Amino acid sequence: MSKLIEFDEKQQVFHLHNQNISYLFSVEKGGTLSHLYFGKRVRSYHGGLTYPKLDRGFSGNLPGDLDRTFSRDTLPKEYSGAGEMDFHSPATIVRQANGSNAVFLHYAGYEIAPGKPKLPGLPAAYVENADEAETLTVKLIDDLTGLEYDLLYTIYRDRDVIARSVKVANKGKESVHLEKVASMQMDLVGQDLEAITLPGAHVNERHPQRSRLVQGRHVFESRRGTSSHQMNPFVALVDPKTDEFAGDAWGLALVYSGNHEFELEKDQLNQLHITVGINEYNFSWKLNPGDSFQTPEALLVYSASGLNGMSQTFHSLILDRVMRSKFKKAPRPILVNNWEATYFDFTEDKLKEIVDEAKELGIEMFVLDDGWFGHRDDDYSSLGDWQVFAKKFPQGLKHFADYVHGQGLKFGLWFEPEMISYDSDLYRTHPDYLMQVPGRKPSPARNQYLLDLGRKEVRDNIFDQMTKILDGGSIDYIKWDMNRHLSDIYESDLPADQQGEVYHRYVLGLYDLFERLVDRYPDILLEGCSGGGGRFDIGMAYYCPQIWASDNSDAIARLVIQYGTSLVYPQSMMTSHVSVSPNEQNGRITPFDTRAAVAMCGDLGYELDLTKMSDEDKAAVKKQVADYKQIRELTQYGKFYTLKAPLDSNEAAWMTVSDDRNEAIVTTVEIMSYAQPYLTKTKLAGLDPDKDYEDLATGQVYGGDELMNLGFYDPTQPRKDFTAKMYHFKAVDQH
Ligand code: GLA
């Protein structure tokens, strides 16, 4: 096996490389690490990027060294401490007993090992065998405090990604407070890049935004305690010319479900200083002598083939080496969920009618959403009481689950384990489980409050309650929801000088609960949810192979949401449902087949009252379900290409292609209809240019090169808004 990581002793340069990418950094004067390069693979490095030595005014020098041409301020950074003659945002800030926050990190050696270590308590990308990756650990030391920073870099042999994280160990004699520990830092010089971020809102998640970076510090972050609807933990840096198919793209994502911070600082020299990690807002981690702290992992992807190349690298990494679930490559069941069908207002009999209808239509799973527990008839009560609501299920939940199974469907159940209602037995028995600041009234959101998940006792209580429902073996799937963000940050078990740990402890507590759940119930399919896609991140992907992409189920609104999501996350991770028209979130009226075509971009489901549908619509559902079963392996797991991004555009188009390039599904959507339409074309991607492909609907055969270079005209009929069309192509010698 060829080596993936080398250290050139003479030049003091680390080179991580595989067939496609190289990552280079050097050790400079004063043991300073300096970033050199991350991009297309180079065979070897001969010093071309030696940083020019210039005396820059007001960028001072190393302590005890009068060389005015060497400054940590201007040198491209790899990992910097506060107070070390560097005026950029530091990677780490440490408050010490004497009040100082400075550390002066210097290089103290390295190790290279096969494989990739697990990160204690945190989700991370993994390896299945040690040959597939190598890990470099570079040690930086601060002499005064005795802090040791292990910078971890993993490079995979066959993936264009570097995984970075940091472990800080206190080898000194005094306790310190870590006020910031970034997972990665990197400076890019002489490249005028744009940033693509994924901001959003509830029912409006992950709307890509592309911006020029001007001088100053740009921060893309969440302070909501979760990865959030408002800013996904991801940034892509792209050349201004980069598009879906061509150009450089660097994708940075954090494997973390809490407060994150992506800092892009364009400095006085137009150098771009990048720092990614846990948000420093209200973060202060006490590190006693002998203790260590592990940061979450940052994933750095490089693509020379535009955004599709970047997304495909993320998709296959997340599917193959982040998700642990046995369902990660399994056909995802077509489900019907009763939320938009009934909301809280249901009886067992009503649900049975939906189940019966689902069976008729070929649907494979029934999901019982909110309202089945405690005495929950609205959102004022019962969170924290995970016992079945006897009024709705007089013979118990198992009785109903048996009915669902008897009809040949799987049975899924909704939980919101992180929450508590004032009106709950849990609150009446354990008022202290509710997260609140002593002496202050906590703020409600959706009439509910947070549990103090940092406390083991609280987690044990919730987990025990869940096991009582789950141990019966009747539950095939869980939808794990979270319907508010964190406020009133305080953990009653912690002393005053550790209250800055609460946000992170909450996330660690959440991961601990998930660990217990997946260990004990490996046969349950987990779906993540947070008011739709409010916690759609790679940390969650480690546990939940699928996540409800948005509470907005309108097909046209979903075009942008799903496009934004697909920049990082594989299509099988997005659940996407057909709901009623007019849509309940935005009132839009869309054709039924368009709703289905858009939902089939992810894992198809239905979120409506099947019993209230017309016979015509039922027949349509039956056909959609049958058709989807034929193509779902391809749509869920094929290589995904965005052909036309639905941003400032009247069209959207995407496709998935099988690994052997013998089969493809293409979906096009025309948003508004025009009386005098301009003609538009769709050109395909990822096919074999030398093969011929048949359009299975028409029998027409085209060359792969023809479909990719000439394309075809988009339909101009029917004349109505919001039309979609799906094409299924098969290589002609394959059937
Ligand atoms: C959230 C979810 C919905 C539904 C409701 C139930 O909003 O995103 O799908 O489960 O909660 O309260």
Boltz pocket constraint, residues with backbone or C-beta under 6 A from the ligand:
constraints:
  - pocket:
      binder: B
      contacts: [[A, 339], [A, 369], [A, 370], [A, 414], [A, 481], [A, 483], [A, 529], [A, 530], [A, 531], [A, 532], [A, 548], [A, 550], [A, 551]]
      max_distance: 6.0
